[in-house]
Amino acid sequence: HQGVVVRIYTAHLRPARPPVLVQEGWSWRAALFGPLWLLAHRAWVPGVILLSAVAVGVRLLSPALQPVMALGLGLLTGLLGQDMVRWSLDRRGYALAHVVAAADREAALGRLLDARTDLADGMARR
């Protein structure tokens, strides 16, 4: 019997905006796509810093060391990418409001809206 994998999400709220859910933990997409993943998640400052680090590394490091740099930056981004998204949300005025455990993002949103009916009412009016 296989159990359902439960993931942890943080829910970030800002007035007049839908909630944003960010999954906890490692992100393979962040590890593989690095700065592009950060920019796609509107983590502008970390994305630009990482993109700059890659550009500087390519310019200054020998070709033999560039794969090592890419691996290191990929590991760091995979490990810390979700935290960088949370930091960026905080900078944009979103507040960490809840922690939700669920099988997937859709279920996490459902649990959040069950707990916070005021959010469901606001989303229904949009």
C-alpha beads as a LAMMPS data file, in Angstrom:
LAMMPS data file: protein, C-alpha beads

126 atoms
125 bonds

1 atom types
1 bond types

-500.0 500.0 xlo xhi
-500.0 500.0 ylo yhi
-500.0 500.0 zlo zhi

Masses

1 110.0

Atoms # bond

1 1 1 0.000 0.000 0.000
2 1 1 1.504 3.271 -1.124
3 1 1 0.607 6.416 0.760
4 1 1 -0.053 9.810 -0.707
5 1 1 2.988 12.058 -0.798
6 1 1 2.263 15.144 1.250
7 1 1 3.982 18.375 0.349
8 1 1 4.245 21.515 2.437
9 1 1 3.282 24.870 0.944
10 1 1 3.549 28.353 2.355
11 1 1 0.635 30.651 1.549
12 1 1 1.443 34.301 0.942
13 1 1 -1.277 36.939 0.975
14 1 1 -1.578 40.506 -0.212
15 1 1 -4.782 42.557 -0.125
16 1 1 -6.843 42.430 -3.322
17 1 1 -4.612 39.701 -4.803
18 1 1 -5.117 35.948 -5.039
19 1 1 -2.997 33.909 -2.618
20 1 1 0.371 32.650 -3.800
21 1 1 1.457 29.144 -2.774
22 1 1 5.145 28.237 -2.679
23 1 1 6.203 24.629 -2.200
24 1 1 8.811 23.897 0.447
25 1 1 12.048 22.131 -0.345
26 1 1 14.159 21.185 -3.330
27 1 1 13.163 22.280 -6.834
28 1 1 14.515 20.361 -9.812
29 1 1 13.266 23.047 -12.181
30 1 1 15.130 25.733 -10.238
31 1 1 18.273 23.577 -10.272
32 1 1 18.058 22.972 -14.029
33 1 1 16.880 26.378 -15.253
34 1 1 18.435 28.639 -12.584
35 1 1 18.031 32.318 -13.358
36 1 1 15.290 31.704 -15.937
37 1 1 13.242 29.820 -13.320
38 1 1 13.728 32.667 -10.834
39 1 1 12.707 35.286 -13.392
40 1 1 9.654 33.231 -14.383
41 1 1 8.634 33.251 -10.700
42 1 1 9.095 37.044 -10.530
43 1 1 12.110 36.727 -8.240
44 1 1 13.767 39.581 -10.117
45 1 1 16.628 40.463 -7.768
46 1 1 17.880 36.891 -7.171
47 1 1 17.379 36.085 -10.863
48 1 1 19.468 39.031 -12.030
49 1 1 22.158 38.322 -9.411
50 1 1 22.377 34.683 -10.493
51 1 1 22.403 35.635 -14.177
52 1 1 25.211 38.100 -13.440
53 1 1 27.154 35.443 -11.516
54 1 1 26.877 33.104 -14.484
55 1 1 28.041 35.826 -16.879
56 1 1 31.004 36.744 -14.664
57 1 1 31.897 33.083 -14.152
58 1 1 31.843 32.383 -17.883
59 1 1 34.027 35.421 -18.474
60 1 1 36.562 34.885 -15.681
61 1 1 36.775 31.129 -15.131
62 1 1 38.709 28.748 -17.288
63 1 1 36.580 26.456 -19.470
64 1 1 37.554 23.534 -17.224
65 1 1 36.038 25.246 -14.148
66 1 1 32.849 26.493 -15.783
67 1 1 30.987 23.159 -15.405
68 1 1 31.931 23.112 -11.711
69 1 1 30.498 26.615 -11.310
70 1 1 27.343 25.616 -13.190
71 1 1 26.887 22.552 -10.992
72 1 1 27.439 24.555 -7.808
73 1 1 25.027 27.306 -8.830
74 1 1 22.474 24.701 -9.915
75 1 1 22.678 22.921 -6.568
76 1 1 22.335 26.191 -4.658
77 1 1 19.417 27.333 -6.772
78 1 1 17.642 23.992 -6.430
79 1 1 18.100 24.128 -2.676
80 1 1 17.340 27.820 -2.113
81 1 1 15.172 28.734 -5.106
82 1 1 11.836 28.476 -3.269
83 1 1 13.251 30.610 -0.445
84 1 1 14.320 33.237 -2.986
85 1 1 10.767 33.281 -4.363
86 1 1 9.409 33.740 -0.820
87 1 1 11.872 36.575 -0.202
88 1 1 10.761 38.247 -3.435
89 1 1 7.098 37.895 -2.471
90 1 1 7.869 39.545 0.858
91 1 1 9.577 42.438 -0.946
92 1 1 6.452 42.860 -3.112
93 1 1 4.211 43.178 -0.060
94 1 1 2.980 39.604 0.350
95 1 1 2.813 38.319 3.913
96 1 1 3.413 34.731 4.930
97 1 1 -0.013 33.823 6.281
98 1 1 -0.317 30.040 6.443
99 1 1 1.477 26.753 6.060
100 1 1 -0.566 24.091 4.276
101 1 1 0.098 20.366 3.854
102 1 1 -1.473 18.717 0.802
103 1 1 -0.815 16.268 -2.019
104 1 1 -0.480 19.016 -4.658
105 1 1 -0.885 22.762 -5.223
106 1 1 -4.572 22.485 -6.124
107 1 1 -5.352 20.558 -2.926
108 1 1 -3.278 23.058 -0.925
109 1 1 -5.296 25.941 -2.354
110 1 1 -8.514 24.091 -1.495
111 1 1 -7.370 23.578 2.089
112 1 1 -6.354 27.233 2.363
113 1 1 -9.722 28.413 1.046
114 1 1 -11.543 26.045 3.435
115 1 1 -9.635 27.580 6.341
116 1 1 -9.984 31.157 5.100
117 1 1 -13.458 31.585 3.658
118 1 1 -12.804 35.323 3.323
119 1 1 -10.230 34.512 0.643
120 1 1 -12.679 32.312 -1.242
121 1 1 -15.265 35.107 -1.205
122 1 1 -12.689 37.580 -2.558
123 1 1 -11.587 35.219 -5.324
124 1 1 -15.198 34.518 -6.342
125 1 1 -15.794 38.242 -6.896
126 1 1 -12.866 38.536 -9.322

Bonds

1 1 1 2
2 1 2 3
3 1 3 4
4 1 4 5
5 1 5 6
6 1 6 7
7 1 7 8
8 1 8 9
9 1 9 10
10 1 10 11
11 1 11 12
12 1 12 13
13 1 13 14
14 1 14 15
15 1 15 16
16 1 16 17
17 1 17 18
18 1 18 19
19 1 19 20
20 1 20 21
21 1 21 22
22 1 22 23
23 1 23 24
24 1 24 25
25 1 25 26
26 1 26 27
27 1 27 28
28 1 28 29
29 1 29 30
30 1 30 31
31 1 31 32
32 1 32 33
33 1 33 34
34 1 34 35
35 1 35 36
36 1 36 37
37 1 37 38
38 1 38 39
39 1 39 40
40 1 40 41
41 1 41 42
42 1 42 43
43 1 43 44
44 1 44 45
45 1 45 46
46 1 46 47
47 1 47 48
48 1 48 49
49 1 49 50
50 1 50 51
51 1 51 52
52 1 52 53
53 1 53 54
54 1 54 55
55 1 55 56
56 1 56 57
57 1 57 58
58 1 58 59
59 1 59 60
60 1 60 61
61 1 61 62
62 1 62 63
63 1 63 64
64 1 64 65
65 1 65 66
66 1 66 67
67 1 67 68
68 1 68 69
69 1 69 70
70 1 70 71
71 1 71 72
72 1 72 73
73 1 73 74
74 1 74 75
75 1 75 76
76 1 76 77
77 1 77 78
78 1 78 79
79 1 79 80
80 1 80 81
81 1 81 82
82 1 82 83
83 1 83 84
84 1 84 85
85 1 85 86
86 1 86 87
87 1 87 88
88 1 88 89
89 1 89 90
90 1 90 91
91 1 91 92
92 1 92 93
93 1 93 94
94 1 94 95
95 1 95 96
96 1 96 97
97 1 97 98
98 1 98 99
99 1 99 100
100 1 100 101
101 1 101 102
102 1 102 103
103 1 103 104
104 1 104 105
105 1 105 106
106 1 106 107
107 1 107 108
108 1 108 109
109 1 109 110
110 1 110 111
111 1 111 112
112 1 112 113
113 1 113 114
114 1 114 115
115 1 115 116
116 1 116 117
117 1 117 118
118 1 118 119
119 1 119 120
120 1 120 121
121 1 121 122
122 1 122 123
123 1 123 124
124 1 124 125
125 1 125 126
